[in-house]
Amino acid sequence: MNEKRKMRHYTRVVTIAGSDSGGGAGVQADLKTISACGCYAMSVITALTAQNTVGVSAIHPVPVDFVRQQIGAVMDDIGTDAVKLGMLYSSELIEAVSGQLSEYRMKNIVLDPVMVATSGEKLVRSEAVEALKRFLIPKADLITPNVPEAEVLLERKISTRDDLEHAAEQLSELGCDNVLIKGGHLADGSCSDLLYLGREKKSLWFDADRIATNNSHGTGCTLSSAIACGLAKGETLAEAVRLGKEYVTGAIAAGADYQIGSGHGPVNHFYRFFNS
């Protein structure tokens, strides 16, 4: 008699974000990261960008209803164990995504409030910032702004590690208890990130030395996706952040000496598996 085979299950992570035609950031970076971290990657594309290592030359928003259809297609059939939210171009899109997060009762939501590309181009409409605060930040389990994004959300400057700690506490008051501020833009020469756990009122620093490289495109997307993978696998938030920081630091180091394009190149997402 043939026994019925016991089927295995993937750990599933969906990214809801914009596409980067250059492959270094956005959905492309997310899919690489999720795969490299041992999870099954799915995508909902919110905008198309004409983009390379030098900059963003055009943005084409995906119609909001089609974004809804993409989310429905993924969730009605496959489901997910974690969600990474990236580039959300308009307030209408943010409100629609917020509604579907609730409708499908999605969990382990990591929100990377993408506002500006590495090259400096603005990636969201101005009114989208307020919609982000109202509709999405309160639904997230973790938000992961860098210093410029935290400054936009709080409407003030952040210059020191002390500023970073105060900013994290203020950001948690927007409705998401847990805040990870990426400190790579600080002028102290480090790449230290601060995780603030709002319910415990506890701050954890994750320190790393700055790596001398121009290949920093997509590091924020990569880190937030790696953290989502850790949460999907059942890690605590602090451990998921530690593992995500370890992964992205290794990816930056492994990609530091490569030349691709003439601007900000990507990190090496698959450095744990191969180096060409």
N, C-alpha and C positions, 0 to 999 in steps of 0.2 A: 504494500500500500504506500502510495506517495503522500508524505506529509506536506501540508501546506507550508510553503516557505514563509518565514517571518520577515516581513519587509522592514527595512531600516528607514529612518526619517532624517532629512536634512534640517539643519538649523537655518532658518530663513530670515533674510534681511532685505527690506525694500528701501531704495533711495528715491525720494521725491525731490527732484532738483533739475537744474538746467544742464544742457549738453554743451560740451567744449569740443569743437571740431579739431582742436590741436591735441586732444587726448590727455592733457596733463592735469586737468581739474574737473569739477562738475561730475556729472553722471559717469563719465569714463573713468575718472580717478576712483569714484565710489565702487564701481563694479570690480575694478582691479583689486582694491583694498579688501572688499568683502570676500572675494574669492581667495586672496592670499591669506586671509585670516580663517579660512576653513568653513565659510558659510555659503549658502546658496543665495546668489544675488539676483534681485529683480529691480526693475526701474520704471519710474513714472516720470516722463520728461515734461518739464513745465515751460521750457523756453529753448530755442535753438540759438546758439551764438556762432558767429563767424569769428573765430578766435585762433590765435597761434601764440608762440612764445613772446611775441612783441606786444600784442594787445588785442582788444576786442574791436572789430570794425563794424559789427552789426548785431542786433538782437531781434529775434522774431518770436514773440510770445505765442505759446500754444493756446488755442481757444480753451477757455475755462471748462466748458462742457466736455471737451475731449480729455482734459486732465481727469475729470470725474470718471469718465469711462475707463481710463487706464487703471485708476485705483480700484474701481469696481471689478474689472476683469481679473486683477491680481488677487483681490481679497475674496471674491466669490468662489474662486477655485483653489488657490494655493494657500492663501493666508500668510501671516508673517509673525516672527518672534520679536522683531524690533524694526524701528523706522528711523531712517536718517532724513531730515529735512534740510534742503539747501536753498538754492536760488528760487525765490518766489517773487515774481516781478511786480505784481499789482495787488491792491487791497482786495479786489474781487476774487482773485485766485487764492489769497490767504484765507479769506472767509470760507471759500468752498472747500479747501483742504481741511480746515478746522472742523467743518461739519462732518466730513467723512472720517476723520480720526475718531470722532464721537460715535458716528453711526456704526462703525466696525469695531469699536472698543479696542482700538490699537493700544499697545503697551510698549514700554521701553523706547520712548520717543526722544531722540537726540536732535535738537534744533541748532543748526549752524546758521546764524543770521547773516548770510552772505549779502553784502551790500556793495563792496568795491572789489574789483579784480586786482590781482597782484600788480598788474601794470598801471593801475590807477583809475580805470574806467568804472563809472557807476553802473551797477547791475540791477538796481530796483528803482521804481518810481518813488518820489518823495513821500507820497501819502501812504505808501506801503509800510513805513516804519511804525506809524501809529496803529495800523491794522495788526502788525506783528505783535505789538504790545497787548492789544486787546484780545485777539483771537487765538494766537498760537503759543505765546510764551506761557500762559497759564496752563496749557495742556501738556507742555513738555516735561520730561523727567530730568533733562539736563539741557542747558544752553551753553554754547561754546564760542562766544565772541572773541575776536582778537581785540587789541587795544583800540584801534580806530573805530571798530564796530561798537564797542562798549561806550566810547565817547559819543557816538551818534545817539545811542539809546538813552544815555544819561544827560546829554547836552552839556558836557563839561570835559575838561582836559584831564588826562591821566599820564603822569610822568614818572612816578616812583613806585617801588614795591608797596609802600604804605598806601599810596593812591589806589593801587590795584586791590588791596584788601578792602578798603572802604567802598570801592566801586562794586566789588562782588556782593557785598552785603546789600547795597542799594539795588542792584539788579535782581536779587532774590525777592525783593519786595514787589517786583512786577508780576509775581504769581508763580514763578518756577523756583522751588526751594534751592535747587542745586545749580551752581554756576561755575563753569571753567573758563577763566580768562587766560588767553594765550599771550604770554608776555614777550614774544619775540620782537615787538616794536619798541620796547623800552631801550633806553640809551645806555644801560649798564653793561652791555656786552654779553649778557647771558640769554638763554632761551628758556627761562623758568616760567612754568604755568601754575596758576593758582586755582585749586578746587575749593569752593566754599559749599559746605553742607549746611543748608539753612535750618533744618530741623534740629540739628545738633549744635548749631552756631559754631562750627569748627572749620578751620582753614588748613588745607594740606598743600604744601609746595612740592612740585615735581621739577627738579632742577636738571639742566643739561647744558653742556658747553655749546656755544655757537659754532657751527661748522662753516668754514669759509667756502662758500659756493654761490653761484648765481642760480642754481637749480632749486628754486623754492616754490615753483608754481604748483598749486594744489595741495599744499601741506595742511591747510585747514580742513578741506574736504576729506583728505586722507585720515586725519586724526579723528574727526567726528564719526566717520564710517567704522573705523577700527574700534572705537568705544561702543558703538551700537552692536558690533559683533560680540564684544565681551558681555554686554547686557543680555543679548539673545542667548548666549550660552549659560546664563545663570550666575555670572560673576557679580560681586558687589560693585557698586558704582566706583568706589575708590580703586578697586582692583582692575576694573575695566579701563579706567583712566590711566592707571599705571602701565597696563599692557599696551594700550593704545599709544601712549607716549613712547614707550620702548620701541614699538613697531615703526612709528614715523621717524624717530631719530635714526634708527638703522637704515630706513629707506632714504633719508636725506644723505647720510654718510656714504651709502653704496652708490648713489647717483651723482655724487659731488664732482667726479672727474670726467663725466660724460659731456660731450658737446652735441646738442641738438637744437636747431634753430639759432637765432641770433639775439634772443632776449632771455627771459626767465624760463629755463628748462624744467622738466618734471623731476620728481623723485623716482627712485628705482623700486617700484611696488613689489616686484617678485624677487627681491634680493635673497630671500631665504631659500629659494628654489634654484636659481641660476643667475650667473653673471656672464653676459656675452663678451 
